[in-house]
Amino acid sequence: MSKSDLDKKNAKSVGEGNHKQSPDKDRKALRWMGFGIEFVGVLAIFSYGGWWADQRLKHDWPWLMLIGFGLSFMGMMYLLYKETSDLRK
């Protein structure tokens, strides 16, 4: 290949790469994906803990599971609010 052919190929590949995200945007996306996984994990752990307690105490209605779910949901929503309040400033 001649030098001009290599220059054309490099120019074409540089032009095609403009749609890639910067590493900073990738880190932000991974941060929010991680928060989603954390959100689901905390809900699952607290709900399971409440279910386990309901089974141990032989409750007819799973009210401890619902309390665990509610507390974990409110706690994670508070953390989400704190994280996003920095973005609004």
C-alpha positions as CSV (number, residue, x, y, z in Angstrom):
1,M,0.0,0.0,0.0
2,S,1.2,3.5,-0.8
3,K,1.4,6.2,1.8
4,S,-1.7,8.0,0.3
5,D,-3.7,4.8,0.6
6,L,-2.8,4.4,4.3
7,D,-3.6,8.1,4.9
8,K,-7.1,7.6,3.3
9,K,-7.7,4.4,5.4
10,N,-6.6,6.2,8.6
11,A,-8.8,9.2,7.9
12,K,-11.8,6.9,7.2
13,S,-11.3,5.0,10.4
14,V,-10.9,8.2,12.4
15,G,-14.2,9.5,11.0
16,E,-16.0,6.4,11.9
17,G,-14.8,6.5,15.5
18,N,-16.5,9.8,16.3
19,H,-19.6,8.1,17.7
20,K,-17.6,6.4,20.5
21,Q,-18.2,7.7,24.0
22,S,-15.5,9.1,26.2
23,P,-14.2,7.0,29.1
24,D,-15.8,9.5,31.5
25,K,-19.3,8.9,30.0
26,D,-18.7,5.1,30.2
27,R,-17.8,5.4,33.9
28,K,-21.0,7.4,34.6
29,A,-23.1,4.8,32.8
30,L,-21.4,2.0,34.8
31,R,-22.1,3.9,38.0
32,W,-25.8,4.0,37.3
33,M,-25.9,0.4,36.2
34,G,-24.2,-0.5,39.4
35,F,-26.7,1.5,41.4
36,G,-29.6,-0.4,39.7
37,I,-28.0,-3.7,40.7
38,E,-27.4,-2.4,44.2
39,F,-31.1,-1.3,44.3
40,V,-32.4,-4.7,43.4
41,G,-30.0,-6.5,45.7
42,V,-30.9,-4.4,48.7
43,L,-34.6,-5.0,48.0
44,A,-34.1,-8.7,47.6
45,I,-32.0,-9.0,50.9
46,F,-34.5,-7.1,53.0
47,S,-37.5,-8.8,51.5
48,Y,-35.9,-12.2,52.0
49,G,-35.1,-11.3,55.6
50,G,-38.7,-10.3,56.3
51,W,-40.0,-13.5,54.6
52,W,-37.6,-15.6,56.7
53,A,-38.7,-13.9,59.9
54,D,-42.3,-14.4,58.9
55,Q,-41.7,-18.1,58.4
56,R,-39.8,-18.5,61.7
57,L,-42.6,-16.7,63.6
58,K,-45.3,-18.6,61.6
59,H,-47.2,-15.6,60.5
60,D,-50.2,-16.1,58.3
61,W,-49.7,-12.9,56.4
62,P,-46.2,-11.7,55.2
63,W,-46.2,-8.3,56.9
64,L,-42.6,-8.5,58.0
65,M,-41.6,-9.1,54.3
66,L,-43.6,-6.1,53.3
67,I,-42.0,-4.0,56.0
68,G,-38.6,-5.1,54.9
69,F,-39.4,-4.3,51.3
70,G,-40.9,-0.9,52.2
71,L,-37.9,0.1,54.4
72,S,-35.4,-0.9,51.8
73,F,-37.3,0.8,49.0
74,M,-37.5,4.1,51.0
75,G,-33.8,3.9,51.9
76,M,-32.7,3.3,48.3
77,M,-34.9,6.1,47.0
78,Y,-33.3,8.4,49.6
79,L,-29.9,7.4,48.4
80,L,-31.0,8.0,44.8
81,Y,-32.2,11.4,45.8
82,K,-28.9,12.2,47.4
83,E,-26.9,11.1,44.4
84,T,-29.0,13.0,41.9
85,S,-29.2,16.2,44.0
86,D,-25.5,16.8,43.1
87,L,-26.3,16.6,39.4
88,R,-29.0,19.3,39.7
89,K,-26.6,21.9,41.2
